[in-house]
Amino acid sequence: MNKSLIVKILVALVLTAGLVMLSGVWTKPDQAPEVTYKNIDGTQLTTSGLKGKMVLVNFWATSCVTCVAEMPKIVDTFKKFENRGYKTVAVAMSYDRADYVLNFVKTRGIPFNVALDVDGQIAKKFGDIKITPTNILIDEQGNIIKRWVGAPDFEDLSQLLDKRLPKLK
């Protein structure tokens, strides 16, 4: 092969790689939007305040059969990984009545943050979520790394968390 042909091939490869990058085939992960979660206990959390933790944001409603059915598994996952830097924020949809949410949390002993999205702005900022449940896993840098519409595959979630979270000593 002559040098001229090798140079042409290399130039073509470099140009192709540049076009691929510009076309979005190689993209950065989506950043979680900056939101303020207003918890039912009166406390607040923010996206930036949760950096350094793996976080599952669970959009749910008390009227959603699948949401109610998945909640024990979300609780179990939280309890299994909370001491390794894992957080869960359950975001009740704007149409869910606050008294129903409070009753649900109290009667089921939900151990993690539960926020009311009274004006729907949290769901809107996460991509205008309308379907419940929708679960979004955010890494320590604030990147969205997994999104489930419907109940998550809890085995997949556990394996992912076990691989990504620091091991206990």
Salt bridges, closest charged atoms under 4 A:
ASP99 OD2 - ARG97 NH2 2.63
ASP128 OD1 - LYS130 NZ 3.21
ASP139 OD2 - ARG164 NH2 3.43
GLU140 OE1 - ARG164 NH2 3.99
ASP156 OD2 - LYS146 NZ 3.33
ASP162 OD1 - ARG84 NH1 2.77
ASP162 OD1 - LYS167 NZ 3.42
